[in-house]
Amino acid sequence: MASKRGQRNRGGGGSRSSILVLVFFSLLGTLIFFVGRGLSTSTSIGRNNALTGSNKEDVDWRERFAAQHLKSLFSKEVIDVITASTNDLGPLSLDFFRKNNFSASWKVVGKETAVESNATSVEKNQIAAIIKKEPPEGKQDDSSENHSHFVDTPAKSARRQLRDKRREKRAADLLKQDDEVIVKLENAAIERSKSVDSAVLGKYSIWRKENENENPDTTVRLMRDQIIMARVYISIASMKNKHDLAQELQNRLKESQRALGEATADADLPRSAPEKIKALGQLLPKAREQLFDCKLVTGKLRAMLQTADEQVRSLKKQSTFLSQLAAKTIPNGIHCLSMRLTIDYYLLPFEKRRFPKSENLENPELYHYALFSDNVLAASVVVNSTIRNAKEPEKHVFHLVTDKLNFGAMNMWFLLNPPGKATIHVENVDEFKWLNSSYCPVLRQLESASMKEYYFKADHPTTLSAGSSNLKYRNPKYLSMLNHLRFYLPEVYPKLDKILFLDDDIVVQKDLTGLWSVDLHGKVNGAVETCGESFHRFDKYLNFSNPHIARNFAPNACGWAYGMNIFDLKEWKRKDITGIYHKWQNMNEDRVLWKLGTLPPGLITFYGLMHPLEKSWHVLGLGYNPSIDRLEIERAAVIHYNGNMKPWLELAMTKYRSYWTKYIKFDHPYIRSCKLSE
């Protein structure tokens, strides 16, 4: 027992000693590893320092060598700019790339932690140095290197100026390019707009902006959009033999069409309209799910658009024809007035048919007006407006010429309504014996077979739209010598020196006596020019493909307005204006130089003999232009309703009509009996 216990004790002491030996050698090995690691690290650091020193000497030598050669190539100012730029950048390092947010291709794998820690420590040191060395507010230490970011050196100023110049040049180039692009876009838009025939195409669109219209009437437009899409799907359903769906769509379509009717505003719709919209709106998505094919829908919509475009063109032609026709007719009220006045005139005894102050008719010291008209009401407005705005009415003399049909009515009206202290005289153009076909080319042409063929037989329109293009030149006024009498003023008034010609569709708003004192500088005709940048020039009225026209006139010569013209009758006779008119009128017998009318021959006859007046004397366009400035109208001495929308017609523009109607006495017995009203 004792021997066994002793063996056990010896065995335990041996195991303890072996464990102690193992622990000792482990500690010794660890110590040797760290000592060797430290020596290796110090050796590598010393070696790196030695390499860095040699590289630095090599770089310094290269910099000195380059600087010697650069001095001969660049000026001192340029070298200063380059030096300042390189000083600002500092030495090239991984920190530089990290701070300047370069792409991932510049990052070195395995160095992120070291770079970040170094960058952080450098930034902290720089901030601490700036805070430590920053001088007090209001003071600067120019010798301190840390203030290099704040001191504006000459090199930095030069560099900044160069940079600003480059930026300005670049900005100017970009603006120039932008302007060129805008001009190209505008030109393209203009060319595109010329090919669009009607402005109503695309008016009703699902993608339109409702705020473009103050009164959008969304319900009406929605119903129209639904009707269009229903028609498309009905056509596609019939094509794909889905007759039940086509019939259902057809029924809903008819209900919506009946509800819509002729409504143009939401207020015109019946109460059942929302129900019809809802019913068709529930059916259209179903049709879309079963029938929608982008190519088919696009083709159907395009076909519908082309059909609508053709309908619009046809309606526009009909509208043009009807508006031209309406403009040439006489309203019932004016016809009634003329007939009643004519009857009463011829019931008067001869001694009561004469106007007073006949001695003033040939007095050249007075202000004489020439007015040629067959419209009693229009002529009365011209005379009334002129007298009401005249400073000395007793010095004004009106020479009215009308045709045989309206001669009695015109006399009777002014006998019943004399123009105050002014003088008036009415003549019949058919009593001018000198105005015959042997003397006047227009009369001879009007009596020719070719003219009768043109007016009454050739190209006779069978439909409303067919004759719209030539209707303008088939105006009955071109057959009347009243329209051509303006070229014979010295023959009509041989004792006068100057005369003011007025159309019967004008209104006088100011005293016109200043026109007689305008110096025409040897010209014959004083008129207001009507041409702008590219319109109302000679090439608009004359046929410049004809050699006679091309050889004698400039296509860009400025046109002028008939309707208010001051004529120097002495110069007229001296320059034989009527002879010039006859020459060109004879050359135009076949209408190869210009179409019918009086403005084209007037432009030719008075070419180079027209003196331009101030535009405020005569404002035109109230018979066709709805956008004339109201202030321009009110400042004008004469406003002219040239165009189809004459103020005595129902198609007159309401906004301009009051300037004309205020010179009519609607309580006059004749006017009231003929039911003429404002």
HUUR-V826488 format. One record per residue. RES is the residue in one small letter. SS is DSSP state (helix for helix, strand for strand, loop for the rest). PHI is phi in whole degrees, 0 to 359 (none if undefined). Layout:
# HUUR-V826488
res | ss | phi
RES | SS | PHI
RES | SS | PHI
This chain:
# HUUR-V826488
res | ss | phi
m | loop | none
a | helix | 290
s | helix | 295
k | helix | 295
r | helix | 295
g | helix | 293
q | helix | 295
r | helix | 294
n | helix | 291
r | helix | 293
g | helix | 299
g | helix | 289
g | helix | 293
g | helix | 295
s | helix | 293
r | helix | 296
s | helix | 296
s | helix | 294
i | helix | 292
l | helix | 297
v | helix | 296
l | helix | 296
v | helix | 296
f | helix | 298
f | helix | 295
s | helix | 295
l | helix | 297
l | helix | 296
g | helix | 296
t | helix | 295
l | helix | 298
i | helix | 298
f | helix | 297
f | helix | 290
v | helix | 296
g | helix | 297
r | helix | 296
g | helix | 294
l | helix | 297
s | helix | 296
t | helix | 294
s | helix | 296
t | helix | 295
s | helix | 293
i | helix | 294
g | helix | 297
r | helix | 294
n | helix | 295
n | helix | 298
a | helix | 297
l | helix | 295
t | helix | 297
g | helix | 298
s | helix | 293
n | helix | 296
k | helix | 297
e | helix | 297
d | helix | 297
v | helix | 296
d | helix | 301
w | helix | 298
r | helix | 293
e | helix | 298
r | helix | 296
f | helix | 296
a | helix | 294
a | helix | 297
q | helix | 297
h | helix | 280
l | helix | 291
k | helix | 299
s | loop | 278
l | loop | 260
f | loop | 239
s | loop | 284
k | helix | 296
e | helix | 295
v | helix | 293
i | helix | 296
d | helix | 297
v | helix | 296
i | helix | 295
t | helix | 297
a | helix | 298
s | helix | 295
t | helix | 289
n | helix | 294
d | helix | 293
l | helix | 288
g | loop | 77
p | loop | 291
l | loop | 285
s | loop | 205
l | helix | 295
d | helix | 299
f | helix | 298
f | helix | 293
r | helix | 296
k | helix | 290
n | loop | 267
n | loop | 56
f | loop | 285
s | loop | 292
a | helix | 295
s | helix | 293
w | helix | 270
k | loop | 277
v | loop | 266
v | loop | 290
g | loop | 93
k | loop | 247
e | helix | 299
t | helix | 294
a | helix | 294
v | helix | 296
e | helix | 297
s | helix | 292
n | helix | 296
a | helix | 298
t | helix | 294
s | helix | 293
v | helix | 296
e | helix | 297
k | helix | 295
n | helix | 296
q | helix | 297
i | helix | 297
a | helix | 295
a | helix | 295
i | helix | 295
i | helix | 294
k | helix | 290
k | helix | 262
e | loop | 293
p | loop | 286
p | loop | 298
e | loop | 298
g | loop | 91
k | loop | 239
q | loop | 219
d | loop | 253
d | loop | 293
s | loop | 278
s | loop | 281
e | helix | 288
n | helix | 290
h | helix | 265
s | helix | 294
h | helix | 281
f | loop | 253
v | loop | 277
d | loop | 271
t | loop | 284
p | helix | 301
a | helix | 296
k | helix | 294
s | helix | 298
a | helix | 298
r | helix | 295
r | helix | 295
q | helix | 296
l | helix | 298
r | helix | 296
d | helix | 296
k | helix | 296
r | helix | 298
r | helix | 296
e | helix | 297
k | helix | 296
r | helix | 295
a | helix | 297
a | helix | 296
d | helix | 297
l | helix | 295
l | helix | 297
k | helix | 297
q | helix | 299
d | helix | 297
d | helix | 298
e | helix | 297
v | helix | 296
i | helix | 298
v | helix | 299
k | helix | 297
l | helix | 296
e | helix | 297
n | helix | 297
a | helix | 296
a | helix | 294
i | helix | 297
e | helix | 296
r | helix | 294
s | helix | 294
k | helix | 293
s | helix | 276
v | loop | 273
d | loop | 276
s | loop | 225
a | loop | 278
v | loop | 274
l | loop | 296
g | loop | 75
k | loop | 294
y | loop | 259
s | loop | 226
i | loop | 295
w | loop | 261
r | loop | 290
k | loop | 267
e | helix | 293
n | helix | 282
e | helix | 283
n | loop | 237
e | loop | 296
n | loop | 235
p | loop | 291
d | loop | 52
t | helix | 296
t | helix | 294
v | helix | 299
r | helix | 292
l | helix | 297
m | helix | 297
r | helix | 294
d | helix | 297
q | helix | 297
i | helix | 297
i | helix | 298
m | helix | 293
a | helix | 297
r | helix | 297
v | helix | 297
y | helix | 290
i | helix | 297
s | helix | 296
i | helix | 292
a | helix | 297
s | helix | 295
m | helix | 294
k | loop | 264
n | loop | 62
k | loop | 259
h | helix | 289
d | helix | 296
l | helix | 295
a | helix | 297
q | helix | 293
e | helix | 297
l | helix | 297
q | helix | 296
n | helix | 295
r | helix | 295
l | helix | 297
k | helix | 297
e | helix | 297
s | helix | 293
q | helix | 295
r | helix | 295
a | helix | 292
l | helix | 288
g | loop | 55
e | loop | 258
a | loop | 294
t | loop | 241
a | loop | 220
d | helix | 299
a | helix | 293
d | helix | 275
l | loop | 283
p | loop | 285
r | loop | 292
s | loop | 281
a | helix | 301
p | helix | 301
e | helix | 295
k | helix | 294
i | helix | 297
k | helix | 295
a | helix | 296
l | helix | 290
g | helix | 294
q | helix | 284
l | helix | 277
l | helix | 298
p | helix | 300
k | helix | 298
a | helix | 296
r | helix | 297
e | helix | 298
q | helix | 269
l | helix | 241
f | loop | 297
d | loop | 220
c | helix | 305
k | helix | 294
l | helix | 293
v | helix | 297
t | helix | 298
g | helix | 297
k | helix | 294
l | helix | 296
r | helix | 295
a | helix | 296
m | helix | 296
l | helix | 295
q | helix | 295
t | helix | 297
a | helix | 297
d | helix | 296
e | helix | 296
q | helix | 295
v | helix | 297
r | helix | 298
s | helix | 296
l | helix | 293
k | helix | 294
k | helix | 296
q | helix | 296
s | helix | 297
t | helix | 299
f | helix | 299
l | helix | 292
s | helix | 293
q | helix | 297
l | helix | 296
a | helix | 295
a | helix | 290
k | helix | 266
t | loop | 269
i | loop | 253
p | loop | 301
n | helix | 302
g | helix | 297
i | helix | 289
h | helix | 297
c | helix | 299
l | helix | 300
s | helix | 296
m | helix | 293
r | helix | 296
l | helix | 294
t | helix | 297
i | helix | 300
d | helix | 291
y | helix | 294
y | helix | 284
l | loop | 272
l | loop | 284
p | loop | 290
f | helix | 299
e | helix | 292
k | helix | 263
r | loop | 264
r | loop | 260
f | loop | 268
p | loop | 284
k | loop | 59
s | helix | 294
e | helix | 293
n | helix | 278
l | helix | 293
e | helix | 242
n | loop | 276
p | loop | 289
e | loop | 279
l | loop | 264
y | strand | 263
h | strand | 253
y | strand | 239
a | strand | 248
l | strand | 226
f | strand | 247
s | loop | 205
d | loop | 244
n | loop | 246
v | helix | 297
l | helix | 294
a | helix | 295
a | helix | 296
s | helix | 295
v | helix | 293
v | helix | 299
v | helix | 293
n | helix | 298
s | helix | 293
t | helix | 292
i | helix | 292
r | helix | 296
n | loop | 259
a | loop | 276
k | loop | 281
e | loop | 230
p | helix | 303
e | helix | 294
k | helix | 264
h | strand | 255
v | strand | 233
f | strand | 251
h | strand | 253
l | strand | 261
v | strand | 234
t | strand | 225
d | loop | 264
k | loop | 297
l | loop | 293
n | loop | 253
f | helix | 297
g | helix | 295
a | helix | 296
m | helix | 295
n | helix | 296
m | helix | 296
w | helix | 298
f | helix | 279
l | helix | 288
l | helix | 282
n | loop | 232
p | loop | 296
p | loop | 281
g | loop | 63
k | loop | 273
a | loop | 284
t | strand | 255
i | strand | 221
h | strand | 212
v | strand | 242
e | strand | 232
n | strand | 254
v | helix | 296
d | helix | 288
e | helix | 267
f | loop | 280
k | loop | 293
w | loop | 288
l | loop | 270
n | loop | 229
s | loop | 292
s | loop | 285
y | loop | 259
c | loop | 256
p | helix | 299
v | helix | 296
l | helix | 299
r | helix | 295
q | helix | 291
l | helix | 294
e | loop | 271
s | loop | 284
a | helix | 293
s | helix | 295
m | helix | 292
k | helix | 295
e | helix | 297
y | helix | 296
y | helix | 278
f | helix | 244
k | helix | 234
a | loop | 295
d | loop | 52
h | loop | 292
p | loop | 291
t | loop | 265
t | loop | 230
l | loop | 296
s | loop | 281
a | loop | 290
g | loop | 260
s | helix | 291
s | helix | 290
n | helix | 259
l | helix | 297
k | helix | 302
y | helix | 271
r | helix | 259
n | loop | 295
p | helix | 301
k | helix | 295
y | helix | 288
l | helix | 272
s | loop | 262
m | loop | 288
l | loop | 301
n | loop | 284
h | loop | 257
l | helix | 292
r | helix | 296
f | helix | 272
y | helix | 233
l | helix | 300
p | helix | 295
e | helix | 287
v | helix | 284
y | loop | 232
p | loop | 290
k | loop | 267
l | loop | 261
d | loop | 262
k | strand | 224
i | strand | 211
l | strand | 258
f | strand | 270
l | strand | 232
d | loop | 282
d | loop | 273
d | loop | 252
i | strand | 242
v | strand | 229
v | strand | 268
q | loop | 243
k | loop | 219
d | loop | 293
l | loop | 258
t | helix | 295
g | helix | 295
l | helix | 293
w | helix | 288
s | helix | 261
v | loop | 289
d | loop | 280
l | loop | 276
h | loop | 55
g | loop | 81
k | loop | 278
v | loop | 259
n | strand | 239
g | strand | 258
a | strand | 211
v | loop | 268
e | strand | 288
t | loop | 243
c | loop | 277
g | loop | 247
e | loop | 293
s | loop | 218
f | loop | 227
h | loop | 57
r | strand | 252
f | helix | 302
d | helix | 291
k | helix | 282
y | helix | 250
l | loop | 246
n | loop | 269
f | loop | 280
s | loop | 282
n | loop | 278
p | helix | 297
h | helix | 295
i | helix | 287
a | helix | 297
r | helix | 281
n | helix | 252
f | loop | 225
a | loop | 267
p | loop | 296
n | loop | 266
a | loop | 298
c | strand | 280
g | loop | 280
w | strand | 218
a | loop | 256
y | loop | 275
g | loop | 138
m | strand | 210
n | strand | 226
i | strand | 263
f | strand | 249
d | strand | 270
l | helix | 288
k | helix | 293
e | helix | 295
w | helix | 303
k | helix | 293
r | helix | 296
k | helix | 265
d | loop | 53
i | helix | 297
t | helix | 297
g | helix | 295
i | helix | 297
y | helix | 298
h | helix | 298
k | helix | 301
w | helix | 288
q | helix | 294
n | helix | 295
m | helix | 289
n | loop | 258
e | loop | 298
d | loop | 265
r | loop | 58
v | loop | 264
l | loop | 266
w | loop | 201
k | loop | 283
l | loop | 291
g | loop | 133
t | loop | 248
l | helix | 290
p | helix | 303
p | helix | 294
g | helix | 294
l | helix | 299
i | helix | 290
t | helix | 296
f | loop | 260
y | loop | 297
g | loop | 79
l | loop | 238
m | strand | 250
h | strand | 256
p | strand | 287
l | loop | 263
e | loop | 299
k | helix | 295
s | helix | 290
w | helix | 291
h | strand | 211
v | strand | 253
l | loop | 251
g | loop | 100
l | loop | 287
g | loop | 258
y | loop | 206
n | loop | 255
p | loop | 276
s | loop | 244
i | loop | 285
d | loop | 295
r | helix | 297
l | helix | 296
e | helix | 296
i | helix | 294
e | helix | 290
r | helix | 277
a | loop | 285
a | loop | 284
v | strand | 225
i | strand | 248
h | strand | 237
y | loop | 269
n | loop | 289
g | loop | 123
n | loop | 279
m | loop | 271
k | loop | 292
p | loop | 292
w | loop | 269
l | loop | 258
e | loop | 292
l | loop | 275
a | loop | 296
m | loop | 284
t | helix | 299
k | helix | 295
y | helix | 255
r | helix | 293
s | helix | 296
y | helix | 295
w | helix | 267
t | helix | 291
k | loop | 290
y | loop | 259
i | loop | 247
k | loop | 268
f | loop | 286
d | loop | 269
h | loop | 295
p | helix | 303
y | helix | 294
i | helix | 292
r | helix | 292
s | helix | 291
c | loop | 267
k | loop | 58
l | loop | 272
s | loop | 221
e | loop | 290
